[in-house]
């Protein structure tokens, strides 16, 4: 039997004595594409930090690829939520991807940048760029790329070492609608070769694109399906599922990265108010 990608049993974690995760259980088979949803402050990012071994659980047990957290580092790729690039940072796309191959023994930034000049690292970086569709951009400055292209570069950096497990924190947050669709299609292709765990607020990209869903709000409920049912949707945003789903989706407490406030000028520009105030044939809906 294949070792599960993740095994969590009665896991809990607390900040200053207050438990943000409690009684968390999950057995995730290898090869899954898991979307982790939940309200702000529900513990999603803390869960990622636990999986990476950056913090230790207060109790319970946690195994990542059959090992203790932090022991499977070479088999894990990670894309953090914030990946801003200064326009003055003189690094190429190829050099940025090669940073994913940095291991203990490199000395400072100079050692990092030299990684892209070594033939083995260069080939691995080019292969990773080809997998995300950006091989032809290898020589460009990273800061010159669009937001969607940069996110693909950062994914290439996360997979350059050939990980078994890819952890993603809000990968679609900084790209537009078309870019989000393309990014999810890319992740679906990568999922053929690795397990993916993706924390996301953007439920428009999740429905039907993943293999299972975990709703995290102190506890964790694992749903072995890829469709967002009304119950899962309500659970993910931390509200009563008995409410009107249209109100929940359009005006409820959904994080702003999913939908803008109805009155926001970038939403519909107040068109709904104009329609309500119009009279006569020209104003008829």
C-alpha positions in Angstrom: 0.0 0.0 0.0 1.3 3.4 -1.0 2.3 5.8 1.9 -0.3 8.6 2.3 0.9 12.0 1.3 -0.4 13.4 4.6 -1.5 11.8 7.9 -2.9 14.0 10.6 -4.4 12.6 13.8 -6.0 14.7 16.5 -3.6 17.5 15.6 -3.8 20.8 17.5 -1.9 24.0 17.5 -2.2 27.1 19.7 -1.0 30.7 19.6 -0.5 32.2 23.1 -2.7 29.5 24.6 -5.6 30.0 22.1 -6.1 27.0 19.8 -6.4 27.9 16.2 -6.5 24.2 15.1 -8.0 21.5 17.2 -8.8 17.8 16.7 -7.6 17.9 13.1 -7.7 14.5 11.3 -6.8 13.8 7.7 -5.5 10.9 5.7 -4.7 12.2 2.2 -3.7 9.6 -0.4 -0.8 10.3 -2.7 -1.8 11.9 -6.0 -4.7 14.0 -4.7 -5.3 17.7 -5.5 -6.7 19.1 -2.3 -8.1 22.6 -2.0 -8.0 23.9 1.6 -10.8 26.5 2.1 -12.0 28.4 5.1 -12.7 31.8 6.6 -9.9 34.3 7.5 -8.3 33.2 10.8 -9.6 29.7 10.5 -6.1 28.1 10.5 -5.4 27.5 6.8 -2.0 29.2 6.7 -1.1 27.7 10.1 -1.8 24.2 8.6 0.7 24.9 5.8 3.3 26.0 8.3 2.8 22.8 10.2 3.2 20.7 7.1 6.4 22.5 6.2 7.8 22.0 9.7 8.1 25.7 10.4 6.1 25.3 13.6 5.5 22.3 15.8 2.0 21.0 16.8 0.9 21.3 20.4 -0.3 17.8 20.3 -1.5 14.9 18.1 0.6 13.4 15.3 1.6 14.6 11.8 3.4 12.7 9.0 4.3 14.2 5.7 5.2 11.7 3.0 5.6 9.2 5.8 8.1 11.4 7.7 8.1 13.9 10.4 7.5 17.5 9.3 10.7 19.1 8.2 12.4 15.8 7.3 10.9 15.6 3.8 12.1 19.0 2.6 13.8 17.8 -0.6 10.5 16.1 -1.6 8.3 19.2 -1.1 7.8 22.2 -3.3 6.3 25.4 -1.8 4.8 28.5 -3.3 4.3 31.2 -0.6 1.4 33.7 -0.8 3.5 36.8 -1.2 6.0 36.8 -4.2 6.5 40.4 -5.0 9.6 41.2 -7.1 11.4 44.6 -7.0 12.0 46.1 -10.4 15.6 46.8 -9.3 16.4 43.2 -8.5 18.7 42.0 -11.4 17.7 38.4 -11.7 16.6 36.5 -14.8 13.7 34.1 -15.1 16.2 31.2 -15.3 18.1 32.4 -12.3 14.9 32.7 -10.2 13.9 29.1 -11.0 17.4 27.9 -10.2 17.0 29.3 -6.7 14.7 26.3 -6.0 17.7 24.1 -6.2 19.7 26.0 -3.5 20.8 23.7 -0.8 23.0 24.1 2.3 26.5 24.9 1.3 25.7 27.8 -1.0 27.2 31.0 0.3 25.1 34.2 0.1 23.4 35.7 -2.9 26.4 35.2 -5.1 26.2 31.4 -4.5 22.5 31.4 -5.3 22.9 33.2 -8.6 25.8 30.9 -9.6 23.4 28.0 -9.4 21.8 29.0 -12.7 25.2 28.9 -14.4 25.9 25.2 -13.6 24.9 22.9 -16.4 22.8 20.5 -14.3 21.0 23.2 -12.5 20.5 25.1 -15.8 18.9 22.0 -17.4 16.6 21.4 -14.5 15.5 25.0 -14.5 14.9 25.0 -18.2 12.8 21.8 -17.9 10.7 23.3 -15.1 10.2 26.4 -17.2 9.1 24.3 -20.1 6.6 22.5 -17.9 4.9 25.9 -17.1 5.1 27.1 -20.7 7.8 29.8 -20.2 11.0 28.2 -21.6 11.3 31.0 -24.2 11.3 33.6 -21.4 14.4 32.2 -19.6 16.7 35.1 -20.4 14.3 37.9 -19.5 14.4 39.9 -16.3 11.9 38.5 -13.8 10.5 41.9 -13.0 9.6 42.5 -16.7 7.0 39.7 -16.8 3.3 40.0 -16.2 1.8 39.0 -12.9 0.5 35.7 -14.3 3.8 34.9 -15.9 5.7 35.6 -12.7 3.4 33.3 -10.8 4.2 30.6 -13.3 7.9 31.2 -12.7 7.5 30.8 -9.0 5.6 27.5 -9.6 8.6 26.4 -11.8 10.9 27.3 -8.9 8.7 25.2 -6.6 8.8 22.1 -8.9 12.4 22.4 -10.2 13.6 19.7 -7.8 10.9 17.3 -8.8 8.9 17.2 -5.6 6.4 14.6 -4.6 4.2 17.1 -2.8 3.5 20.7 -3.9 2.1 23.2 -1.3 0.5 26.4 -2.6 -0.6 29.4 -0.6 -3.1 31.5 -2.5 -1.5 30.9 -6.0 -4.3 32.7 -7.9 -4.4 35.8 -5.7 -2.2 38.1 -7.9 -3.5 37.1 -11.4 -6.5 38.1 -13.5 -9.5 35.9 -14.5 -7.9 34.4 -17.6 -4.6 33.9 -15.8 -6.5 32.1 -13.0 -8.0 29.7 -15.4 -4.7 29.0 -17.1 -3.0 28.5 -13.8 -5.6 26.0 -12.6 -5.2 24.1 -15.9 -1.4 24.0 -15.3 -1.8 22.7 -11.8 -4.2 20.0 -13.1 -1.4 18.9 -15.4 1.2 18.9 -12.6 -1.1 16.9 -10.5 -0.5 13.9 -12.8 3.0 13.7 -11.2 2.7 15.1 -7.7 0.2 15.5 -4.8 -1.0 19.1 -4.5 -2.3 20.9 -1.5 -3.6 24.4 -2.3 -4.9 27.0 0.2 -7.3 29.4 -1.6 -9.9 32.0 -1.0 -10.8 31.9 -4.7 -13.6 29.4 -4.9 -14.3 30.2 -8.5 -11.1 28.3 -9.4 -11.7 25.3 -7.1 -15.1 24.0 -8.3 -14.5 20.9 -10.5 -10.7 21.5 -10.7 -9.5 19.7 -7.6 -10.0 16.1 -6.5 -11.1 16.9 -2.9 -11.9 19.8 -0.6 -10.9 20.4 3.1 -12.8 23.1 5.0 -10.7 24.4 7.8 -12.1 26.5 10.6 -10.2 25.4 13.7 -11.3 21.9 12.9 -11.0 20.2 9.5 -13.8 18.5 7.4 -12.5 16.6 4.4 -14.9 16.3 1.5 -13.9 13.6 -1.1 -15.5 15.5 -4.0 -14.5 18.3 -6.4 -17.8 20.2 -6.5 -18.7 23.0 -4.2 -22.1 22.1 -2.8 -24.1 24.8 -1.0 -23.1 23.1 2.3 -19.4 23.0 1.5 -19.6 26.6 0.3 -21.2 27.8 3.5 -18.8 25.8 5.6 -15.8 27.2 3.7 -16.8 30.8 4.5 -17.9 30.1 8.0 -21.6 30.9 7.9 -25.0 29.2 8.4 -25.7 27.0 5.4 -29.5 27.6 5.8 -29.2 31.2 4.4 -29.9 32.2 0.9 -27.0 31.1 -1.3 -27.5 34.1 -3.7 -27.2 36.5 -0.8 -24.2 34.5 0.6 -22.4 34.6 -2.8 -23.2 38.2 -3.8 -23.4 40.1 -0.6 -22.4 37.9 2.3 -19.0 37.6 4.2 -17.1 36.1 1.3 -13.4 37.2 1.2 -12.9 40.1 -1.2 -10.6 38.0 -3.5 -13.7 35.9 -4.5 -16.1 38.7 -5.2 -16.1 42.5 -4.7 -18.7 44.3 -2.7 -21.8 44.9 -4.8 -21.4 48.7 -4.6 -17.7 48.6 -5.5 -17.1 50.7 -8.7 -15.1 47.8 -10.2 -18.0 45.3 -9.6 -20.9 46.6 -11.7 -20.3 50.3 -11.4 -23.7 50.8 -9.7 -25.5 49.5 -12.7 -27.9 47.6 -10.4 -28.9 50.9 -8.8 -29.4 52.6 -12.2 -31.7 49.8 -13.4 -33.8 50.0 -10.2 -34.2 53.8 -10.7 -34.9 53.7 -14.5 -38.5 54.2 -15.7 -40.2 53.6 -19.1 -39.1 51.5 -22.1 -35.6 52.7 -22.2 -35.0 51.8 -18.6 -36.7 48.4 -18.7 -34.4 45.5 -17.8 
